[in-house]
Amino acid sequence: MRARVEIDGLTYPLPRGTDVAALRERIEAAARAEPTFVSFATSDGLASVLVHPTSRVFLFQVKASDEGSLASDLGGLPDWDV
């Protein structure tokens, strides 16, 4: 699975093998407390994000294909013919 997390409108691609459930638990715990930094690996480095009770967080997981492109992982992208 390929995964990414979006926090307050910023998207962070996660490296393969990330324990998404553990990251979700850490973000949930931070959202219940005073504003707290949550640090995690991204596909191109490290991120530390200040999470607070009103943070908007989305976790996405997409099945990864052998081809490894986003289009193939999503089952192809539509041709809008624009």
N, C-alpha and C positions, 0 to 999 in steps of 0.2 A: 504494500500500500504506500502511496505517496501521500504526504500530509502537509498541511500548512495551517497556521493559526493567524487569525486577524484580531488585533486588539486596538480598539478605538480608531478603526479605519486604516491601520497600517498592517500589511500582510507580510508574514515571515514564513518562507518555505522551510520545512523541517527536513533534516537528513533522513535517509532511509534507516529504518531500525529504531526510530524515536519511539519511546514508550509514551504514546499519546494519552493513555489513561492516567499515567502518573503525572504528566504535565497538566492535564485537566484538573486533577486533585490539588496540585500546587496552586493553580490559578484560582480555584474555588476557595481554598483556604485564605489566600491573600485578599480576595474580594470580601471575605467576612471580617477582616481585621482592619486596623488602621492602614492607610496607603502603604504598600509594601512592594519592593522590587522583586520580580520573578525573573531569574536568569535561565536561559536555555540555549542550546546549540541551534544554529540555523544552517541551511545548506551552504552558506558562504562565510560563516563566522559565529560570533556569539552575540546574543541580545540580552539586555536587562531592561525590562519594561515595568514602569510603576503602575501597579494594579490597585484599584480602589473600588468601593462598593458600587459605583455607577459606571464602571468600565464595561464596554460592550465587547464581548469575546465570542468569536466563532472558530470552531475547529472543523477542518475539512479533511476527509480522507477519500482518496480516489484510488481505485485498483490500478496498479502499475502493470504495464504490458512489457513484453520482452523488448519491444522496439524502443521504449524509453522516452517517447515524445509526449507532450501534453495532449496533442490532438489524438494520438492513439489511445492514451489513457482514458480520455473522455469519450471514446467511441467515434472519433472524427468530429471535425468542426463544420458547422453549416456553411454552405457557399451562398453568401448573401447576394451575389451578382450585382454589386454596386458599381 
